[in-house]
Amino acid sequence: MNPAPASRLPLRCWAEIDLAALERNLRLIRASLPAHIRYVAVVKADAYGHGLPQTAARLMHAGADLFAVATLSEAATVRDLGPGWPVLLLSPLLPEEDRYLADLDLAATVSTADEVARFAAVGRDSGRPVSVHLKIDTGMGRLGVWHERAAELYTAITATPHLRLAGVFTHFASPDDDAAFTAEQRRRFLAALERCPGLRLDQLFVHADNSSGLETMPGASPFNAVRVGLLQFGILPHPNSLLAQVHTEPVFSFRTRIGIVKTLPKGTTISYGRTHTLARDATVAILCGGYGDGIPRAASNRAQVLIRGRRCPVLGRVTMDQTIVDVTGVPDARCGDEAVLVGRQDGAEISITEFSRWADTIPWETLCSVTKRVPRVYRTALGV
Ligand SMILES: *Cc1c(COP(=O)(O)O)cnc(C)c1O
């Protein structure tokens, strides 16, 4: 007998990706913004762990205007799906990567005069100008030309025939919790643009806001695009966000199953390091997922999971392949039952924000930490 192909084996620990929800989210976000604002879909890091090809294909279908990625390999994946679709590389290129700007027809982020010279050489050698977005550092201290020197770099770009300026942008350092500094960054950005001679903003992508900044976008301003990452996956960047009114839905859920159920006597010390002592006789379930799947070890003794719609606490340390939970309150828990780490079950829900807090991290990192062992299962139908 042939072994079953891995893709048809029963699921032990998996992520469910609701592509229909993703599409609805894009449409809701777009509808909440002024009509002229273009949608830059940020799909770096395997589309925040959701699976880049599937996610990007659905976002193309939903009408994203431009894709932003971090690496050439991500750019190549998007390029394969959508020949001609604009793709912006957000990260710096290594010198030996430069030529792929032409081969893959990408727009590059430019922060330095050295990059201007290198990318111009690519444009000259390929016979077609290379598209660039000028990035202005307004206080993040990461990529971008320092705002007081942006005009010089702008002039260098426009002085070379081998480059085509396609956009200008900046990135906010703390849009969630420092409105004053975000306003200052906006002010620095706009002041820098005013010092660029002959700049025609209406012909460029002019962007600053990511998911967190969207709600603070001023009405009358030259901004005409937003870079949406987390929010399109239905996750609010911070708990009190006004974006809750946009009513996006989670796209990702994280699920595993019960391997065994057994009882242990009061006083038993549980898991590696014997990090939990039972205060009473308990029924425990051993889940088929651990940090080898992306359940953070930092969530040991803190996280909860849903089983039959009830919250069950994790006992002791999360291990590589298994996690122990207390199911004393769920007498009908059985081998094979589904356990929800992130998502909904029988009217109960654990949000990715709550799950991330148990591990002292943020939803962005949680999504990037789900490992390769975890199959992504796609739901595609456009339901309600
Ligand atoms: C990742 C990233 C974004 C998207 O941020 P979210 O908070 O996930 O919306 C936007 N801009 C840049 C430059 C990024 O690196």
The ligand as an SDF file (V2000), in Angstrom:
LIG
                    3D

 15 15  0  0  0  0  0  0  0  0999 V2000
    5.0970   46.0650    7.3430 C   0  0  0  0  0  0  0  0  0  0  0  0
    4.9830   47.4400    6.8760 C   0  0  0  0  0  0  0  0  0  0  0  0
    3.7170   48.0370    6.7490 C   0  0  0  0  0  0  0  0  0  0  0  0
    2.4260   47.3810    7.1650 C   0  0  0  0  0  0  0  0  0  0  0  0
    2.2080   47.5990    8.5410 O   0  0  0  0  0  0  0  0  0  0  0  0
    0.9100   47.0920    9.2780 P   0  0  0  0  0  0  0  0  0  0  0  0
    1.0210   47.6870   10.6280 O   0  0  0  0  0  0  0  0  0  0  0  0
    0.9670   45.5960    9.3270 O   0  0  0  0  0  0  0  0  0  0  0  0
   -0.2640   47.5910    8.5180 O   0  0  0  0  0  0  0  0  0  0  0  0
    3.6680   49.3020    6.2060 C   0  0  0  0  0  0  0  0  0  0  0  0
    4.7920   49.9450    5.8280 N   0  0  0  0  0  0  0  0  0  0  0  0
    6.0210   49.4000    5.9590 C   0  0  0  0  0  0  0  0  0  0  0  0
    7.2180   50.1790    5.5260 C   0  0  0  0  0  0  0  0  0  0  0  0
    6.1640   48.1320    6.5010 C   0  0  0  0  0  0  0  0  0  0  0  0
    7.3840   47.6080    6.6350 O   0  0  0  0  0  0  0  0  0  0  0  0
  1  2  1  0
  2  3  1  0
  2 14  2  0
  3  4  1  0
  3 10  2  0
  4  5  1  0
  5  6  1  0
  6  7  2  0
  6  8  1  0
  6  9  1  0
 10 11  1  0
 11 12  2  0
 12 13  1  0
 12 14  1  0
 14 15  1  0
M  END
$$$$
